[in-house]
C-alpha cells in the first residue's frame, strides 16, 4: 500500500546526491544544487528535495549555511564506510571448546545488562518509542475475548493459523511465496535458530558464520560444532569469494547468514549476491539458515527480499520474529521450513512445547487491521532519523577520522575509531561511567576489530544518550592523547 | 489461608473409610457406619461426614441405598489400584538411537492431536473449565498498563522480579525455602526441562527415568544420552530399591522424577520416600531433575512437598510452570536452580532469549491479588469431582475387572484393563471414532503395559466425554468377546 501510493522519492534523491559525493562530482565543501534547480531537473516537488537534503544533513553528509544553501561537509567530518573483516582473514576452524569458553564473557556482559543504572548504547532492538500502545492493547483484548478462552489453550500444532496466513501474505509483499502450512511458530527468533540448529547440526559438523558474529551464535556452543568464520563487509555483507574457497577446502554442513541489515554491521546484500549465496550453497548441499529479523526495518523504497526468495532447491530455512519490528517482549517467532516443516515442528515441540496463543492471536489481529504496516512505516522513519542523530553526535564528539556506518535499515551501526583506540579499554572505562558499549572484539572468536564498537539507534533519542556518545568520544580522545 | 481456616477434614474421613475397606474391616457389600455414629465417634459434624461419603460414592467405592444408608460396593465394581511396572523389570539401558526412532510415533500422535474432530481423553492438562476469565484479564490489563510499556520490553535477566518473589512465597507454603534470585523464569516447563538437560547432559551419559515415561522425556533424544527406566507404582511412585540397585550397577549422571501426581500414573511419593530418593542420589552425586507441575493440583489437606524440600546438598533442580495449574497457554515456567542459577540462566538465554514479560507480570498480579490461591481451590475441587465422575463412568461401561487409579491429585488416572485387552488396538479403533486415547505402550521404550490406557479428568465433564468413555468400554468388551 504505502509503496504504491507514496514511493519514497526523497530516498532516490538522497541516493543520487550521495553517489555524486562519492564519485567526486560534488567534492567536500562544494555547494549542492539548489532546491529549485534539482526540483526542475528531477521533476520532483521542492518539498521532497528539501526532505532529502534535510536527511543528508541529519546524517552529517551535508551542512546548511544560512541564506546560502546546502554544502557538502568537509571530508574529515563526513561519515565514511568503516572497514569490514577482509584482508588477512584466516581460513580456520574454531573448536567447540573455544565456543564454550565464551560463556564467561556472556555472564560478565549480562550482569552489566541486568544493572538498570547502565545505559546500553549498542542495543540491537528498536525501543518502544514509536509503538502505538492502544492499538496493540486492542489486539490483545480481542485475542483474550475469543470464545472459550481459546487464547489460553494449547497451541497443539504449528501455531495460530490466522497469524500464519497473515505472515504468508506479508512475505508475498517481500517477494517470497510461502504457504501458511510451512510456517512453524516459535517463542521468538532465538528459539527458531535453536530449532534449526537442533535439526541440522551434529557434533563435529562445520558451520560457516559471518564475522563479526552476533550473540545468538552463542547457542552454537551447545551443539558441539566447529565454526568457520567468513569475513563480511559493512556495505556488501558476506564475502562470497571467501565462502567459495571455504566450500572447496572444508566439508561445511550449514551456513548462518543475515543478509538484511545484519547486526552489528548493518550490511545489506544485494539481490544478485543473495542469489549467488543461495545457489552456491545449494550446489554443495549446504543448508542456509537465514535470519531475517531486521528485514522489515528498511529505509529504502522497497522491502529487501529475503535470500529465501531465491531458494529453488528448498535449501534455505528462514527464521524471524517480531522482536525487532514490534517489541522484544512479544516473544513470537517463526520458521519458514519448506519440506522440513514436520521435523521443525517436532523439534520445536520438544524444546518448548506449544507456543503463546494469546500473543499469536493478538499479532494476527494487529496485522489484519493494518496496524503492523502502519507501525512499520513509523518505525522505519524513526530509525532512519535516529541514525542521522547518532551520526551527527558521533561526528561531533568522536576523534577525527572516526567512520560511522550508514546502513539502509536495521538499528545498529558499525563504528571504526582511529587505529590507536582500544575498543575493549573504551568499553571498560565507559562501563565505569554506566555506559555499556559492545567493543569489536566481543563479536569475534579470535582477536579482531580492536578499534571498533557497535552503536544502536533504535531507541528514543534522549539527552542521556547524547551525553553518553559525548562521553564515549571523550574517552576515545583521551586514549589518543596519551599515545602521542 | 485455606489450609489454616478450613482443613479438609472430609478427606481424613474418606481416607479412614478407604483404609478400613482395604484392610477388610469393611468388606464388600457391608454397611458403613451411619453419619450420626461416625460424626460422634470422630467429633466431626455430620455435613463433613456426608461430604466424605458422597465423594467415596462418586469414586465408586460406596453406594447409597435409599432409606438405608451407605454400603461398600461389591468388589468387582469397585476401583482398585492398577498394577505398576514392577515384576520382571529389566535393569537395561536404551540407546540414543532407539529414542530418536520415537519421532515417528510422535508425528503420528500429533497429527491426531491437531485434528479438531478428535476428542483427546488422555489429556494431562486441566481444562479451562474453572478459570475465572475476568480476573486473569484484569491482571493482563494491569500488566499491559505498566508505565513505559515495560510489559513489552526485554526481560534481560532471570525474569520478572515480583513474580519470582510471589513464587518464593508460594514455595514457602509448600515447605520449601528458596530465595527469589535462585528462580529462573522460562517459556514453560518443557523449556525448563530442556535447560536442565542442556546444562547437565553430555552424549553417552546415563539418565534414570521413571517408567512409564511421559512425552517430555522425548526431549532426551536430542542429548545423545542412554536411558535407564526405573519401574514405578501407581500409588508409591518410583521403585527406590530398584533405583538403588541401578545406582550400584551403572554410573548414572542424572535422574528425572515427578514425585507429585506423576503423569500418567498419578502416583504420589510420601515424604519419607522423597527424602530417601534425594539422599540416595546426593550420596552418588547424581543430580535430580524434579518436575513439580502437578504439585499444586492436590486434593488432600496439605500441598505435598516437592522433593527439593529435602535437598540439603543443592543437588535437586526443580522445574515447573502454570500450564497445569492455570492454563497451558500461559507459557510461563521456571527453574529453581540453587547454586547453578547463573548457568541455568545462561542456558535459557541461548535457548529462547528473554521470557514473556507481559505474561509474567500478569501472573505476578494474579498471585498478589490472591486469585491464584482462589483458583487453585476451585481447580482442586473440580479435578477431585471429575475423577469421581470418570471413575463412575469407567466402572459402569468398562469390562468387569478394570482397575481405575485413584490419585490424590493431578489430572490423569492410570487404567488397567483385563489382561486380554490390547491397548494399542483399542487406541486405533477409538481413533477411527474420533476418540484419542494414549495406550500403555506409548509410554514405554520397550513393549510393556499392553492392557493399560491413561485417562485425563481435568476437562469439564460433558456428555461427549461420557459417551467417549462408553465407546471405549464397548470396544474393550468387543475385544474380550472375540477372544472367548
Contacts between the chains, C-beta under 8 A, distances in Angstrom:
chain1	res1	chain2	res2	distance
A	103	B	346	6.0
A	106	B	346	5.8
A	106	B	349	7.6
A	107	B	342	5.9
A	107	B	346	6.0
A	110	B	156	7.2
A	110	B	157	6.9
A	110	B	345	7.5
A	110	B	346	7.4
A	110	B	349	7.1
A	113	B	156	4.9
A	113	B	157	7.4
A	114	B	156	5.4
A	114	B	157	3.9
A	125	B	154	6.9
A	128	B	148	7.2
A	128	B	149	4.5
A	128	B	152	6.1
A	128	B	153	6.4
A	131	B	149	6.3
A	131	B	152	7.0
A	133	B	149	5.7
A	136	B	152	7.5
A	137	B	144	5.6
A	140	B	140	7.0
A	140	B	144	6.4
A	144	B	137	5.6
A	144	B	140	6.4
A	148	B	128	7.2
A	149	B	128	4.5
A	149	B	131	6.4
A	149	B	133	5.7
A	149	B	327	7.2
A	151	B	329	6.2
A	152	B	128	6.0
A	152	B	131	7.0
A	152	B	136	7.5
A	152	B	326	7.9
A	152	B	327	3.8
A	152	B	328	7.4
A	152	B	329	3.9
A	152	B	330	6.5
A	153	B	128	6.4
A	153	B	327	7.0
A	153	B	328	6.4
A	153	B	329	5.4
A	154	B	125	6.9
A	154	B	328	4.3
A	154	B	329	6.6
A	155	B	329	7.2
A	156	B	110	7.2
A	156	B	113	4.9
A	156	B	114	5.4
A	157	B	110	6.8
A	157	B	113	7.4
A	157	B	114	3.9
A	187	B	187	4.6
A	187	B	191	7.6
A	187	B	331	7.3
A	187	B	352	4.9
A	187	B	356	7.9
A	188	B	352	5.8
A	188	B	353	5.6
A	188	B	354	7.9
A	189	B	353	7.7
A	190	B	350	7.1
A	190	B	351	7.1
A	190	B	352	5.5
A	190	B	353	4.0
A	191	B	187	7.6
A	191	B	351	6.8
A	191	B	352	4.5
A	191	B	353	7.7
A	194	B	350	7.6
A	194	B	351	5.7
A	194	B	352	7.4
A	198	B	222	5.6
A	203	B	203	6.9
A	203	B	224	7.9
A	216	B	350	7.6
A	216	B	353	7.8
A	218	B	350	5.0
A	219	B	350	4.3
A	219	B	351	7.3
A	221	B	350	7.3
A	222	B	198	5.7
A	222	B	347	7.8
A	222	B	350	6.8
A	224	B	203	7.9
A	323	B	353	7.8
A	326	B	152	7.9
A	327	B	149	7.2
A	327	B	152	3.8
A	327	B	153	7.1
A	328	B	152	7.3
A	328	B	153	6.4
A	328	B	154	4.3
A	328	B	354	6.4
A	329	B	151	6.1
A	329	B	152	3.8
A	329	B	153	5.3
A	329	B	154	6.6
A	329	B	155	7.2
A	329	B	354	7.4
A	329	B	356	6.7
A	329	B	357	4.5
A	329	B	358	5.8
A	330	B	152	6.5
A	331	B	187	7.3
A	331	B	352	7.8
A	331	B	354	7.4
A	331	B	355	7.1
A	331	B	356	4.6
A	342	B	107	5.8
A	345	B	110	7.5
A	346	B	103	6.0
A	346	B	106	5.8
A	346	B	107	6.0
A	346	B	110	7.4
A	347	B	222	7.8
A	349	B	106	7.6
A	349	B	110	7.1
A	350	B	190	7.2
A	350	B	194	7.6
A	350	B	216	7.6
A	350	B	218	5.1
A	350	B	219	4.3
A	350	B	221	7.3
A	350	B	222	6.8
A	351	B	190	7.1
A	351	B	191	6.8
A	351	B	194	5.7
A	351	B	219	7.3
A	351	B	351	7.1
A	352	B	187	4.9
A	352	B	188	5.8
A	352	B	190	5.5
A	352	B	191	4.4
A	352	B	194	7.4
A	352	B	331	7.8
A	352	B	352	6.5
A	353	B	188	5.6
A	353	B	189	7.7
A	353	B	190	4.0
A	353	B	191	7.7
A	353	B	216	7.8
A	353	B	323	7.8
A	354	B	188	7.9
A	354	B	328	6.4
A	354	B	329	7.4
A	354	B	331	7.4
A	355	B	331	7.2
A	356	B	187	7.9
A	356	B	329	6.7
A	356	B	331	4.6
A	356	B	356	6.4
A	356	B	359	7.3
A	357	B	329	4.5
A	358	B	329	5.8
A	358	B	359	7.6
A	359	B	356	7.3
A	359	B	358	7.6
